[in-house]
Amino acid sequence: MATDIIIPADLWEGDEESVITAWLASDGAEVKEGALIAEIMTAKVQNEITAPASGKLSILKEQEAVVVKGDVIGRIE
């Protein structure tokens, strides 16, 4: 069963857009639940995204993509 990687609604205050500054795991890589997999920048503050499950990572939004809270940026299968 696939698990979506979603930008959490409580990661920062307000409704600002964010930018994916780095993927720390490659598309197709095996990741473990809780591992740091991406970084996003919001209003000059770096936030970390961790894997919500273990499995194979599929990147849906590339580095430098603009995202908002609730966006699905990847999937783990």
JOCOR-V894615 format. One record per run of one state. SS is the DSSP state (A for helix, B for strand, O for the rest). FROM is the first residue (numbers start at 1). TO is the last residue. Records with the same first field share a line. If there is no record, write none. Layout:
SS = FROM-TO, FROM-TO
This chain:
O = 1-2, 7-17, 24-29, 32-35, 43-44, 51-54, 60-65, 68-71, 77-77
B = 3-6, 18-23, 30-31, 36-42, 45-50, 55-59, 66-67, 72-76
